[in-house]
Amino acid sequence: MKYLLIALTLSLSIPTFAGSCDYSWQSAKDGSSCGDRAADRRPGGR
């Protein structure tokens, strides 16, 4: 039971990155891949 609680806590603390598009490997809010729309792919991006 202790290991289950630890695993659950860790899984809830990992961000899902939905909608941010800071990096090309993330997903947009609509579920599509950010790809070249991401900030790390645009001039002047993060």
Backbone bond lengths (Angstrom), bond angles and torsions (degrees), N, CA, C in turn:
res aa  C-N    CA-C-N  psi(-1)  N-CA   C-N-CA  omega(-1)  CA-C   N-CA-C  phi
1 M - - - 1.439 - - 1.527 110.89 -
2 K 1.327 115.95 -38.13 1.459 120.55 179.70 1.528 110.75 -60.54
3 Y 1.335 116.93 -42.70 1.462 120.85 -179.39 1.528 111.88 -68.20
4 L 1.308 116.23 -33.02 1.461 120.50 177.56 1.526 110.42 -65.50
5 L 1.320 117.52 -43.27 1.455 121.46 178.48 1.526 111.80 -64.96
6 I 1.313 117.02 -39.02 1.465 120.62 177.72 1.520 110.44 -65.19
7 A 1.321 116.80 -45.18 1.462 120.94 179.62 1.533 111.18 -62.76
8 L 1.299 116.79 -40.92 1.460 121.07 178.99 1.526 110.78 -65.15
9 T 1.304 116.97 -42.94 1.461 121.74 178.84 1.525 111.05 -62.06
10 L 1.313 116.79 -43.86 1.463 120.59 179.60 1.524 111.52 -66.07
11 S 1.312 117.95 -40.04 1.457 120.32 -178.78 1.522 111.82 -68.36
12 L 1.316 117.86 -30.26 1.460 121.06 178.48 1.525 112.10 -78.11
13 S 1.320 117.23 -21.05 1.459 119.98 -177.29 1.525 112.53 -88.32
14 I 1.329 118.16 -9.56 1.459 121.31 179.58 1.518 109.08 -85.99
15 P 1.343 117.36 121.76 1.467 119.66 -178.91 1.521 111.74 -67.50
16 T 1.308 116.18 151.02 1.461 120.51 -178.39 1.518 112.81 -93.54
17 F 1.288 118.83 -16.57 1.462 124.97 177.45 1.520 113.90 64.60
18 A 1.283 119.22 17.04 1.463 120.26 -178.30 1.521 110.89 -70.17
19 G 1.300 116.13 118.65 1.451 120.95 172.23 1.508 116.87 95.79
20 S 1.315 119.86 -5.89 1.458 119.08 -175.42 1.532 113.20 -85.19
21 C 1.292 118.69 -39.37 1.472 124.10 -179.52 1.519 113.05 53.76
22 D 1.318 117.37 40.79 1.454 120.56 173.29 1.528 110.14 -78.33
23 Y 1.333 116.16 -32.48 1.456 121.73 -178.03 1.522 110.38 -126.87
24 S 1.311 116.37 151.30 1.460 121.34 -174.22 1.527 113.65 -65.48
25 W 1.314 118.48 -22.70 1.473 121.06 -178.74 1.528 113.00 -84.24
26 Q 1.333 117.91 -4.71 1.461 121.34 -179.09 1.524 111.47 -82.62
27 S 1.327 115.59 172.62 1.461 122.26 179.09 1.517 110.37 -112.74
28 A 1.330 116.25 144.61 1.459 122.00 175.57 1.521 109.40 -77.78
29 K 1.322 117.27 171.84 1.462 120.97 -179.28 1.515 112.61 -59.96
30 D 1.334 116.91 -31.81 1.463 120.00 -179.02 1.527 112.80 -81.73
31 G 1.346 117.19 1.66 1.455 121.30 177.11 1.518 114.01 94.12
32 S 1.326 117.76 -7.80 1.458 120.58 179.48 1.530 110.18 -77.93
33 S 1.310 115.88 159.32 1.448 121.18 178.51 1.520 110.23 -74.42
34 C 1.321 117.58 139.47 1.460 120.70 -179.35 1.529 111.38 -68.68
35 G 1.326 116.42 -43.98 1.458 120.61 176.77 1.515 113.89 51.00
36 D 1.326 116.88 -127.52 1.467 121.63 -176.64 1.527 113.46 -73.55
37 R 1.332 118.41 -8.22 1.470 121.52 176.32 1.520 111.99 -79.27
38 A 1.319 117.18 -12.55 1.462 121.42 -174.93 1.525 111.63 -70.55
39 A 1.328 115.66 154.23 1.457 122.11 -178.77 1.526 112.06 -61.12
40 D 1.319 118.09 -34.81 1.464 119.03 -178.59 1.530 112.76 -72.26
41 R 1.287 119.00 -9.56 1.461 123.03 178.36 1.525 112.90 -102.73
42 R 1.347 117.48 -13.44 1.467 120.99 -177.25 1.529 110.18 -97.04
43 P 1.336 116.36 147.32 1.475 119.09 174.16 1.527 109.73 -61.49
44 G 1.303 116.85 132.55 1.455 120.72 -179.57 1.507 114.03 81.61
45 G 1.338 117.11 2.81 1.471 120.57 178.87 1.515 110.85 -70.90
46 R 1.291 117.28 -179.51 1.463 122.60 -176.79 1.461 112.39 -63.02
